[in-house]
């Protein structure tokens, strides 16, 4: 039966495309975004396979003449679900994050990148903060708890603590350490696709004493970030507030 074969072969293409995307990006055989695009192509074929399977399964099961194709339809449908379900789960968990990829604790006076300007894969990329993002971030319920961290101690003292903790995150590479300006910049690399995001941390004097830790994290690829930059900032703030601790692999998904 043609639909059973379509279901089966579309599923094989889907699995191959997703695997190729993951492997090529993870081992740096391609750019992270190209690997991600391959995964999306796999998702398209998986959806086509699932739709074909929904029709082919009952037709092959209830028809003695087509029963021989039932096994192919079942296998193709299961492979399609294997591709679709993890992506659906991720999408459902991240749908509350708006389509922006530059997150900061201070939308009025966000930290400004300096070293990151020299490290962009595309020369001349604008690293300034887009004022339109401020309205989107401030209006999104997902970011309502995002704020600078107030800490006891002078900016010098707090910055030393920040510098120590950032150096312990295994997926972060520090590119600028400026004690005089109480500013630190770095690049965070994701575990799977090896996406790279630029981040900057500033320690500012707080009104009434103490210090404010401000942080900004900006993705290099895509228009959205599925909440990655937000979680990176919140995770580091929790670690910094808690004091010396063990940094988990990736350093971006610490639960309170």
ZADO-1210 file (C-alpha; in nm, 4 decimals, padded with zeros to 6 digits):
<atoms>
<atom x="00.0000" y="00.0000" z="00.0000" code="UNK" pos="1"/>
<atom x="00.1409" y="00.3399" z="-00.1023" code="UNK" pos="2"/>
<atom x="00.0467" y="00.5231" z="00.2182" code="UNK" pos="3"/>
<atom x="00.2176" y="00.2590" z="00.4319" code="UNK" pos="4"/>
<atom x="00.5357" y="00.2959" z="00.2276" code="UNK" pos="5"/>
<atom x="00.5126" y="00.6764" z="00.2520" code="UNK" pos="6"/>
<atom x="00.4722" y="00.6526" z="00.6261" code="UNK" pos="7"/>
<atom x="00.7721" y="00.4220" z="00.6532" code="UNK" pos="8"/>
<atom x="01.0119" y="00.6086" z="00.4251" code="UNK" pos="9"/>
<atom x="00.9147" y="00.9543" z="00.5498" code="UNK" pos="10"/>
<atom x="00.9890" y="00.8318" z="00.9023" code="UNK" pos="11"/>
<atom x="01.3306" y="00.7018" z="00.7963" code="UNK" pos="12"/>
<atom x="01.4120" y="01.0362" z="00.6343" code="UNK" pos="13"/>
<atom x="01.2935" y="01.2158" z="00.9494" code="UNK" pos="14"/>
<atom x="01.5150" y="01.0089" z="01.1792" code="UNK" pos="15"/>
<atom x="01.8124" y="01.0475" z="00.9449" code="UNK" pos="16"/>
<atom x="01.7684" y="01.4256" z="00.9187" code="UNK" pos="17"/>
<atom x="01.7352" y="01.4731" z="01.2961" code="UNK" pos="18"/>
<atom x="02.0359" y="01.2493" z="01.3643" code="UNK" pos="19"/>
<atom x="02.2428" y="01.4295" z="01.1001" code="UNK" pos="20"/>
<atom x="02.1497" y="01.7663" z="01.2477" code="UNK" pos="21"/>
<atom x="02.2359" y="01.6662" z="01.6028" code="UNK" pos="22"/>
<atom x="02.5636" y="01.4949" z="01.5148" code="UNK" pos="23"/>
<atom x="02.6863" y="01.7591" z="01.2718" code="UNK" pos="24"/>
<atom x="02.6159" y="02.0458" z="01.5117" code="UNK" pos="25"/>
<atom x="02.7377" y="01.8713" z="01.8267" code="UNK" pos="26"/>
<atom x="03.0700" y="01.7681" z="01.6721" code="UNK" pos="27"/>
<atom x="03.1048" y="02.1009" z="01.4914" code="UNK" pos="28"/>
<atom x="03.0847" y="01.9468" z="01.1441" code="UNK" pos="29"/>
<atom x="02.8345" y="02.2208" z="01.0579" code="UNK" pos="30"/>
<atom x="02.7151" y="02.5442" z="01.2106" code="UNK" pos="31"/>
<atom x="02.4735" y="02.5068" z="01.5026" code="UNK" pos="32"/>
<atom x="02.1962" y="02.6773" z="01.3079" code="UNK" pos="33"/>
<atom x="02.2380" y="02.4471" z="01.0068" code="UNK" pos="34"/>
<atom x="02.2149" y="02.1457" z="01.2369" code="UNK" pos="35"/>
<atom x="01.9021" y="02.2932" z="01.3910" code="UNK" pos="36"/>
<atom x="01.7536" y="02.3450" z="01.0449" code="UNK" pos="37"/>
<atom x="01.8193" y="01.9799" z="00.9604" code="UNK" pos="38"/>
<atom x="01.6284" y="01.8837" z="01.2725" code="UNK" pos="39"/>
<atom x="01.3345" y="02.0991" z="01.1606" code="UNK" pos="40"/>
<atom x="01.3414" y="01.9314" z="00.8192" code="UNK" pos="41"/>
<atom x="01.3263" y="01.5990" z="01.0012" code="UNK" pos="42"/>
<atom x="01.0267" y="01.7252" z="01.1963" code="UNK" pos="43"/>
<atom x="00.8443" y="01.8084" z="00.8722" code="UNK" pos="44"/>
<atom x="00.8999" y="01.4573" z="00.7372" code="UNK" pos="45"/>
<atom x="00.7949" y="01.3106" z="01.0721" code="UNK" pos="46"/>
<atom x="00.4652" y="01.5000" z="01.0567" code="UNK" pos="47"/>
<atom x="00.4074" y="01.3784" z="00.7002" code="UNK" pos="48"/>
<atom x="00.4837" y="01.0254" z="00.8144" code="UNK" pos="49"/>
<atom x="00.2430" y="01.0494" z="01.1057" code="UNK" pos="50"/>
<atom x="-00.0355" y="01.1819" z="00.8845" code="UNK" pos="51"/>
<atom x="00.0202" y="00.9016" z="00.6327" code="UNK" pos="52"/>
<atom x="00.0273" y="00.6525" z="00.9174" code="UNK" pos="53"/>
<atom x="-00.3028" y="00.7711" z="01.0611" code="UNK" pos="54"/>
<atom x="-00.4661" y="00.6786" z="00.7315" code="UNK" pos="55"/>
<atom x="-00.2578" y="00.3711" z="00.6537" code="UNK" pos="56"/>
<atom x="-00.2923" y="00.1984" z="00.9918" code="UNK" pos="57"/>
<atom x="-00.6687" y="00.1365" z="00.9881" code="UNK" pos="58"/>
<atom x="-00.6704" y="00.0660" z="00.6141" code="UNK" pos="59"/>
<atom x="-00.4025" y="-00.2026" z="00.6425" code="UNK" pos="60"/>
<atom x="-00.5331" y="-00.3487" z="00.9685" code="UNK" pos="61"/>
<atom x="-00.8938" y="-00.3992" z="00.8598" code="UNK" pos="62"/>
<atom x="-00.8204" y="-00.5050" z="00.5018" code="UNK" pos="63"/>
<atom x="-00.6916" y="-00.8619" z="00.4528" code="UNK" pos="64"/>
<atom x="-00.5532" y="-00.7626" z="00.1115" code="UNK" pos="65"/>
<atom x="-00.3436" y="-00.4840" z="00.2637" code="UNK" pos="66"/>
<atom x="-00.2504" y="-00.6573" z="00.5903" code="UNK" pos="67"/>
<atom x="00.1069" y="-00.7221" z="00.4712" code="UNK" pos="68"/>
<atom x="00.1748" y="-00.3477" z="00.4819" code="UNK" pos="69"/>
<atom x="00.0509" y="-00.3075" z="00.8393" code="UNK" pos="70"/>
<atom x="00.3934" y="-00.3699" z="00.9934" code="UNK" pos="71"/>
<atom x="00.5571" y="-00.0982" z="00.7832" code="UNK" pos="72"/>
<atom x="00.2853" y="00.1478" z="00.8762" code="UNK" pos="73"/>
<atom x="00.3254" y="00.0689" z="01.2472" code="UNK" pos="74"/>
<atom x="00.7041" y="00.1046" z="01.2378" code="UNK" pos="75"/>
<atom x="00.6888" y="00.4263" z="01.0393" code="UNK" pos="76"/>
<atom x="00.4269" y="00.5755" z="01.2708" code="UNK" pos="77"/>
<atom x="00.6272" y="00.4874" z="01.5840" code="UNK" pos="78"/>
<atom x="00.9463" y="00.6347" z="01.4372" code="UNK" pos="79"/>
<atom x="00.7563" y="00.9516" z="01.3506" code="UNK" pos="80"/>
<atom x="00.6308" y="00.9806" z="01.7078" code="UNK" pos="81"/>
<atom x="00.9868" y="00.9270" z="01.8309" code="UNK" pos="82"/>
<atom x="01.0860" y="01.2423" z="01.6439" code="UNK" pos="83"/>
<atom x="00.7748" y="01.4496" z="01.7090" code="UNK" pos="84"/>
<atom x="00.7104" y="01.3927" z="02.0793" code="UNK" pos="85"/>
<atom x="01.0353" y="01.5356" z="02.2272" code="UNK" pos="86"/>
<atom x="00.9992" y="01.8459" z="02.0114" code="UNK" pos="87"/>
<atom x="00.6333" y="01.8855" z="02.1130" code="UNK" pos="88"/>
<atom x="00.7291" y="01.8547" z="02.4813" code="UNK" pos="89"/>
<atom x="00.9994" y="02.1210" z="02.4463" code="UNK" pos="90"/>
<atom x="00.7645" y="02.3499" z="02.2552" code="UNK" pos="91"/>
<atom x="00.4918" y="02.3125" z="02.5194" code="UNK" pos="92"/>
<atom x="00.7351" y="02.3968" z="02.8000" code="UNK" pos="93"/>
<atom x="00.8764" y="02.7043" z="02.6259" code="UNK" pos="94"/>
<atom x="00.5703" y="02.8518" z="02.4577" code="UNK" pos="95"/>
<atom x="00.5419" y="03.1235" z="02.7273" code="UNK" pos="96"/>
<atom x="00.8666" y="03.2860" z="02.6141" code="UNK" pos="97"/>
<atom x="00.8209" y="03.5587" z="02.3496" code="UNK" pos="98"/>
<atom x="01.0179" y="03.5703" z="02.0253" code="UNK" pos="99"/>
<atom x="01.3180" y="03.7689" z="02.1504" code="UNK" pos="100"/>
<atom x="01.6756" y="03.6575" z="02.2090" code="UNK" pos="101"/>
<atom x="01.8295" y="03.9399" z="02.4130" code="UNK" pos="102"/>
<atom x="01.7404" y="03.9348" z="02.7834" code="UNK" pos="103"/>
<atom x="01.8612" y="04.1704" z="03.0551" code="UNK" pos="104"/>
<atom x="01.7973" y="04.2492" z="03.4204" code="UNK" pos="105"/>
<atom x="01.7877" y="04.6196" z="03.3386" code="UNK" pos="106"/>
<atom x="01.5871" y="04.7177" z="03.0315" code="UNK" pos="107"/>
<atom x="01.6394" y="05.0916" z="03.0958" code="UNK" pos="108"/>
<atom x="02.0177" y="05.0799" z="03.1167" code="UNK" pos="109"/>
<atom x="02.1268" y="04.7358" z="02.9956" code="UNK" pos="110"/>
<atom x="02.4949" y="04.6380" z="03.0136" code="UNK" pos="111"/>
<atom x="02.6723" y="04.7156" z="02.6871" code="UNK" pos="112"/>
<atom x="02.8919" y="04.4596" z="02.5145" code="UNK" pos="113"/>
<atom x="03.2513" y="04.5553" z="02.4353" code="UNK" pos="114"/>
<atom x="03.4599" y="04.2428" z="02.3852" code="UNK" pos="115"/>
<atom x="03.1711" y="04.0581" z="02.2204" code="UNK" pos="116"/>
<atom x="03.1854" y="04.3025" z="01.9289" code="UNK" pos="117"/>
<atom x="03.5189" y="04.1464" z="01.8283" code="UNK" pos="118"/>
<atom x="03.4002" y="03.7871" z="01.8558" code="UNK" pos="119"/>
<atom x="03.0920" y="03.7821" z="01.6350" code="UNK" pos="120"/>
<atom x="03.0917" y="03.5313" z="01.3455" code="UNK" pos="121"/>
<atom x="02.9341" y="03.8024" z="01.1284" code="UNK" pos="122"/>
<atom x="03.1456" y="04.1177" z="01.1308" code="UNK" pos="123"/>
<atom x="02.9646" y="04.4392" z="01.2033" code="UNK" pos="124"/>
<atom x="02.6774" y="04.2702" z="01.3855" code="UNK" pos="125"/>
<atom x="02.4776" y="04.5167" z="01.5920" code="UNK" pos="126"/>
<atom x="02.5140" y="04.4224" z="01.9599" code="UNK" pos="127"/>
<atom x="02.3232" y="04.7208" z="02.0952" code="UNK" pos="128"/>
<atom x="02.0059" y="04.6571" z="02.2921" code="UNK" pos="129"/>
<atom x="01.6890" y="04.6857" z="02.0850" code="UNK" pos="130"/>
<atom x="01.4438" y="04.9149" z="02.2726" code="UNK" pos="131"/>
<atom x="01.1549" y="04.7118" z="02.1322" code="UNK" pos="132"/>
<atom x="01.2714" y="04.4139" z="02.3374" code="UNK" pos="133"/>
<atom x="01.2238" y="04.6124" z="02.6585" code="UNK" pos="134"/>
<atom x="00.8492" y="04.6448" z="02.6078" code="UNK" pos="135"/>
<atom x="00.8181" y="04.2774" z="02.5133" code="UNK" pos="136"/>
<atom x="01.0240" y="04.1570" z="02.8091" code="UNK" pos="137"/>
<atom x="00.8521" y="04.3827" z="03.0604" code="UNK" pos="138"/>
<atom x="00.5104" y="04.2751" z="02.9339" code="UNK" pos="139"/>
<atom x="00.5772" y="03.9009" z="02.9403" code="UNK" pos="140"/>
<atom x="00.4646" y="03.7090" z="03.2475" code="UNK" pos="141"/>
<atom x="00.7532" y="03.4639" z="03.2038" code="UNK" pos="142"/>
<atom x="01.0049" y="03.7377" z="03.2893" code="UNK" pos="143"/>
<atom x="00.8302" y="03.9018" z="03.5847" code="UNK" pos="144"/>
<atom x="01.0820" y="03.7659" z="03.8372" code="UNK" pos="145"/>
<atom x="01.3822" y="03.8862" z="03.6365" code="UNK" pos="146"/>
<atom x="01.5640" y="04.1616" z="03.8274" code="UNK" pos="147"/>
<atom x="01.9120" y="04.2678" z="03.9344" code="UNK" pos="148"/>
<atom x="02.0492" y="04.0980" z="04.2433" code="UNK" pos="149"/>
<atom x="02.1237" y="04.3242" z="04.5391" code="UNK" pos="150"/>
<atom x="02.4105" y="04.2038" z="04.7541" code="UNK" pos="151"/>
<atom x="02.5945" y="04.3249" z="05.0613" code="UNK" pos="152"/>
<atom x="02.9480" y="04.4406" z="05.0016" code="UNK" pos="153"/>
<atom x="03.1245" y="04.6889" z="04.7820" code="UNK" pos="154"/>
<atom x="03.1328" y="04.6444" z="04.4031" code="UNK" pos="155"/>
<atom x="03.4969" y="04.5349" z="04.4355" code="UNK" pos="156"/>
<atom x="03.4061" y="04.2599" z="04.6814" code="UNK" pos="157"/>
<atom x="03.1008" y="04.1401" z="04.4911" code="UNK" pos="158"/>
<atom x="03.2829" y="04.1437" z="04.1572" code="UNK" pos="159"/>
<atom x="03.5537" y="03.9143" z="04.2945" code="UNK" pos="160"/>
<atom x="03.2822" y="03.6671" z="04.3907" code="UNK" pos="161"/>
<atom x="03.1204" y="03.6973" z="04.0478" code="UNK" pos="162"/>
<atom x="03.4524" y="03.6360" z="03.8725" code="UNK" pos="163"/>
<atom x="03.5209" y="03.3221" z="04.0756" code="UNK" pos="164"/>
<atom x="03.1784" y="03.1692" z="04.0137" code="UNK" pos="165"/>
<atom x="03.1705" y="03.2437" z="03.6407" code="UNK" pos="166"/>
<atom x="03.5061" y="03.0721" z="03.6027" code="UNK" pos="167"/>
<atom x="03.3585" y="02.7525" z="03.7470" code="UNK" pos="168"/>
<atom x="03.0804" y="02.7113" z="03.4891" code="UNK" pos="169"/>
<atom x="03.2129" y="02.4484" z="03.2447" code="UNK" pos="170"/>
<atom x="03.0229" y="02.5717" z="02.9386" code="UNK" pos="171"/>
<atom x="03.1215" y="02.9365" z="02.9848" code="UNK" pos="172"/>
<atom x="03.4325" y="03.0950" z="02.8373" code="UNK" pos="173"/>
<atom x="03.5297" y="03.4269" z="02.9934" code="UNK" pos="174"/>
<atom x="03.6446" y="03.6741" z="02.7289" code="UNK" pos="175"/>
<atom x="03.6742" y="03.9939" z="02.9309" code="UNK" pos="176"/>
<atom x="03.7542" y="04.0366" z="03.2988" code="UNK" pos="177"/>
<atom x="03.7681" y="04.4051" z="03.3925" code="UNK" pos="178"/>
<atom x="03.7890" y="04.4579" z="03.7706" code="UNK" pos="179"/>
<atom x="03.8223" y="04.8363" z="03.7292" code="UNK" pos="180"/>
<atom x="03.4865" y="04.8545" z="03.5523" code="UNK" pos="181"/>
<atom x="03.3415" y="04.5660" z="03.7579" code="UNK" pos="182"/>
<atom x="03.2442" y="04.4061" z="03.4271" code="UNK" pos="183"/>
<atom x="03.2837" y="04.0574" z="03.2904" code="UNK" pos="184"/>
<atom x="03.1935" y="03.9206" z="02.9467" code="UNK" pos="185"/>
<atom x="03.1838" y="03.5665" z="02.8163" code="UNK" pos="186"/>
<atom x="03.0459" y="03.3151" z="02.5715" code="UNK" pos="187"/>
<atom x="02.8101" y="03.0344" z="02.6771" code="UNK" pos="188"/>
<atom x="02.7971" y="02.7218" z="02.4605" code="UNK" pos="189"/>
<atom x="02.4950" y="02.4906" z="02.4654" code="UNK" pos="190"/>
<atom x="02.5509" y="02.1218" z="02.5305" code="UNK" pos="191"/>
<atom x="02.3708" y="01.9688" z="02.2330" code="UNK" pos="192"/>
<atom x="02.3771" y="02.1956" z="01.9287" code="UNK" pos="193"/>
<atom x="02.6746" y="02.4036" z="02.0487" code="UNK" pos="194"/>
<atom x="02.4890" y="02.7308" z="02.0049" code="UNK" pos="195"/>
<atom x="02.6918" y="03.0221" z="02.1383" code="UNK" pos="196"/>
<atom x="02.5392" y="03.3110" z="02.3316" code="UNK" pos="197"/>
<atom x="02.7182" y="03.6232" z="02.4536" code="UNK" pos="198"/>
<atom x="02.6667" y="03.7380" z="02.8109" code="UNK" pos="199"/>
<atom x="02.7847" y="04.0296" z="03.0199" code="UNK" pos="200"/>
<atom x="02.7734" y="04.0847" z="03.3958" code="UNK" pos="201"/>
<atom x="02.8158" y="04.4220" z="03.5647" code="UNK" pos="202"/>
<atom x="02.8392" y="04.5011" z="03.9350" code="UNK" pos="203"/>
<atom x="02.7058" y="04.8497" z="04.0102" code="UNK" pos="204"/>
<atom x="02.6832" y="05.0485" z="04.3341" code="UNK" pos="205"/>
<atom x="02.3374" y="05.0211" z="04.4875" code="UNK" pos="206"/>
<atom x="02.1424" y="05.3101" z="04.6316" code="UNK" pos="207"/>
<atom x="02.1783" y="05.3080" z="05.0079" code="UNK" pos="208"/>
<atom x="02.4866" y="05.0857" z="05.0042" code="UNK" pos="209"/>
<atom x="02.5743" y="04.7435" z="04.8781" code="UNK" pos="210"/>
<atom x="02.5912" y="04.6381" z="04.5156" code="UNK" pos="211"/>
<atom x="02.3641" y="04.5480" z="04.2281" code="UNK" pos="212"/>
<atom x="02.4553" y="04.2614" z="03.9955" code="UNK" pos="213"/>
<atom x="02.3199" y="04.3206" z="03.6452" code="UNK" pos="214"/>
<atom x="02.3345" y="04.0634" z="03.3673" code="UNK" pos="215"/>
<atom x="02.2492" y="04.0482" z="02.9995" code="UNK" pos="216"/>
<atom x="02.2518" y="03.7427" z="02.7711" code="UNK" pos="217"/>
<atom x="02.2108" y="03.7570" z="02.3925" code="UNK" pos="218"/>
<atom x="02.1868" y="03.4718" z="02.1398" code="UNK" pos="219"/>
<atom x="02.3895" y="03.4760" z="01.8198" code="UNK" pos="220"/>
<atom x="02.1383" y="03.2709" z="01.6195" code="UNK" pos="221"/>
<atom x="01.7644" y="03.2849" z="01.5654" code="UNK" pos="222"/>
<atom x="01.4976" y="03.5324" z="01.6634" code="UNK" pos="223"/>
<atom x="01.3869" y="03.3499" z="01.9785" code="UNK" pos="224"/>
<atom x="01.5751" y="03.1576" z="02.2445" code="UNK" pos="225"/>
<atom x="01.3139" y="02.9265" z="02.4046" code="UNK" pos="226"/>
<atom x="01.3903" y="03.0889" z="02.7386" code="UNK" pos="227"/>
<atom x="01.7594" y="02.9936" z="02.7350" code="UNK" pos="228"/>
<atom x="01.8956" y="03.3412" z="02.8103" code="UNK" pos="229"/>
<atom x="01.6406" y="03.3931" z="03.0876" code="UNK" pos="230"/>
<atom x="01.7306" y="03.0629" z="03.2522" code="UNK" pos="231"/>
<atom x="02.1001" y="03.1416" z="03.2216" code="UNK" pos="232"/>
<atom x="02.0575" y="03.4690" z="03.4066" code="UNK" pos="233"/>
<atom x="01.8258" y="03.3289" z="03.6732" code="UNK" pos="234"/>
<atom x="02.0496" y="03.0294" z="03.7289" code="UNK" pos="235"/>
<atom x="02.3582" y="03.2407" z="03.7838" code="UNK" pos="236"/>
<atom x="02.1746" y="03.4794" z="04.0147" code="UNK" pos="237"/>
<atom x="02.0577" y="03.1878" z="04.2290" code="UNK" pos="238"/>
<atom x="02.4097" y="03.0477" z="04.2443" code="UNK" pos="239"/>
<atom x="02.5543" y="03.3874" z="04.3337" code="UNK" pos="240"/>
<atom x="02.2914" y="03.4469" z="04.6012" code="UNK" pos="241"/>
<atom x="02.3374" y="03.1014" z="04.7526" code="UNK" pos="242"/>
<atom x="02.7112" y="03.1428" z="04.7907" code="UNK" pos="243"/>
<atom x="02.9884" y="02.8938" z="04.7113" code="UNK" pos="244"/>
<atom x="02.8364" y="02.5793" z="04.5650" code="UNK" pos="245"/>
<atom x="02.8886" y="02.3116" z="04.3055" code="UNK" pos="246"/>
<atom x="02.8085" y="02.4357" z="03.9563" code="UNK" pos="247"/>
<atom x="02.6077" y="02.1766" z="03.7613" code="UNK" pos="248"/>
<atom x="02.7064" y="02.0845" z="03.4040" code="UNK" pos="249"/>
<atom x="02.5874" y="02.3610" z="03.1737" code="UNK" pos="250"/>
<atom x="02.5144" y="02.5914" z="03.4644" code="UNK" pos="251"/>
<atom x="02.1823" y="02.6993" z="03.3170" code="UNK" pos="252"/>
<atom x="01.9023" y="02.5006" z="03.4730" code="UNK" pos="253"/>
<atom x="01.9442" y="02.5250" z="03.8507" code="UNK" pos="254"/>
<atom x="01.6168" y="02.4819" z="04.0330" code="UNK" pos="255"/>
<atom x="01.5407" y="02.6945" z="04.3397" code="UNK" pos="256"/>
</atoms>
